[in-house]
Amino acid sequence: MREKKSKEETQITDDPVKNFEKWKRKYNKTKKIVKRVQKTTKKRDWEVERENIQKLVKKYSEINPKEAVKFSDFPLSKKTLKGLLEAQYRQPTEIQRQTIGFTLQGRDVLGAAKTGSGKTLAFLIPILECLYREQWTAMDGLGALIISPTRELAYQTYEVLRKVGKNHEFSAGLVIGGKDLKDESEKIHRTNIIICTPGRLLQHMDETATFHASNLHMLVLDEADRILDMGFTDTLNAIVENLPTTRQTLLFSATQTRSVRDLARLSLKNPEYVWVHEQAKFSTPATLEQNYVVCELHQKVNMLFSFMRSHLKKKIIVFFACCKEVQYLFRVFCRLRPGISILALHGKQQQMKRVEVYNDFVRKTSAVLFATDIAARGLDFPAVNWVLQFDCPEDANTYIHRVGRTARYKEGGEALLVLLPSEENGMIAQLQEKRVPINKINFQILSSVMPLLFFSPSSQRQCFVSYLRSVYLMKNKDVFDVFQLKLPEYAMSLGLAVAPRVRFLNKAQQQKSGVAQDDSGAAGRVSEDELKSFKAQLKGECSKSQSSQSEEEEEEDDDDEEKESLKPAALLCGFNEEDEDDQKDLDLLTVKRKDVFNINEESQDDEFCPQLETWKIMNNKKQKESKFTDAKKMQKRNFKVNTKKIFTEDGKVVQQWPPLQRAVVPDEEEDEETSGINMEAAKERLRKEDQEFDKIEYRRKIKEKHREKRLKEKAARREASKQHKEVRQPLAQSHLESSN
């Protein structure tokens, strides 16, 4: 029996169909058990995400920059990697490889690299990872702060953040000037990442009650050397006071600072210095070809026009020294129609216009952008072929940032620097010290545009004065010497017939030659003999002003006599009569001083004192009563100001302006010899006139009331006659029917 059973079992096991059914039943049973176990032990999404974060954090210490070939080689979250892939970022640059590891570990970093090397992603990726690691939400408020020196750079950083971080759930905001402050105030307290300019951020810190940065984790200064410059010192100090000291700080720029004072101001803790190209032969990209030309000031406009005409299919950025120069030359070249699109970008434009110009230039394949230094730092314009520096940059660092708008990340580009003969030696020495390879070339002017520039004299003059002011205010006087400029020829090149008078240059020339007095009084002292002769001359002029004249002549010639008598004092004391525009130009550059020669002190014991005091009283009185005196003179000469009369063809006056008021016309009975104004008579005239006006108004109202009453009675009579007709018409019809 046992042998028979074993044979049957072997036959069953050898049957493949039965074996499969048996295996399937067993598999389904185990599958149900596994599902039941998974349901009971399944983890939530946030728990899984937290485990993934812990795994990533453990890998931070294992980062090796040399082995990181792709972004996936870094321990980054899936959301960040997906955003980088969708934005076409696959391989990290050198600055990104060397800084991402330090920033993920929470270290403070000072990063410097050549222009176009990808510094923006070097701090955006750590920001996203830091907030993702902390599971940041809108309720947590501000977590990362990015400060940029210009609005355009902040806008560009914001656009890159939108592309890379679109898979994350953080809120980001662009806080810059030119936007609605109230709208920003309503949203800023719920923003996790803020990209801003220093001025607008400080304004929110002072005025927005709901905004605070107590939870801040990361502070980033983009173009840090510019933000740490003197122009932003007070603003940055005020911002840093409102930030927690436990934050992580990142500084990035193409020309970084090592100043202990600047770093102490930012409270950096053992920062990592990452100078990617510190040992490089040159401080500019190797694919950038750099040249310079020496050109006279009055030939620069012709040279620019010739350059544009010979590069019609290129994308060019032209840098200028001041906004007025950009505005004027932009209008000039638009009228000249060089055959290529021209755009202008400067600080005087409204924010929406600046964004529009930025986006327009990014889209175009061939165009010329006239810009100031607001476009010199950080902006990534694609496929720029040429950078032309129409005006000499302030220093070598500014030059490096300007030429960095081309030759971005292994792409080619060309740069041309236009120098004046007085600027060549000093500027080239600075560039060589900064390891900038630059060669001198010659240029040829193809056409002259000077005869075509004669329009808009006010804008021409503003361009002229603004350029001179920018040169005068430059720190390096070895490069920028405003007194070596050929001003008449430059004025002619702008379309001006005569060079405008620039008062601050006149004052500076006097100070340079020793005529004007400095604060210490060392230069241009007046000797005792000159001072005595001046006093004698002044006394003689005062006595002349007291000569006998008729009363009418004294009133008419009073101003001229005082001006003549005050001329010596005005000339010796450094005062001069200038235009209002020149006075505005001088306000920034001149120190106003009084009593240069100590006349007030010496004259206390001198017989000259009464005349000097009389002078002061006359001068002050004249300034106070100048308008009154002018009005009195006009009244004596019977001038009628702002009068207008309209006549008919018959010669009758139809309209007079201002209208003649009867109250101001004197009565015939009034005594004409009475001087002054008789208040009682005036009150009586006004009372009579008011009574007359009141009577006229009362009569008008009575007439209007009677007219309305007549109209109502007339309407009632019409309605009654209409009803009477409607009643009589059926009676007439019935009478006719009965007669028939």
Order of alpha helices (4+ residues) and beta strands (2+ residues): alpha-alpha-alpha-alpha-alpha-beta-alpha-beta-alpha-beta-alpha-beta-alpha-beta-alpha-alpha-beta-alpha-beta-beta-alpha-beta-alpha-beta-alpha-beta-beta-alpha-beta-alpha-beta-alpha-alpha-alpha-alpha-alpha-alpha-alpha-alpha-alpha-beta-beta-alpha
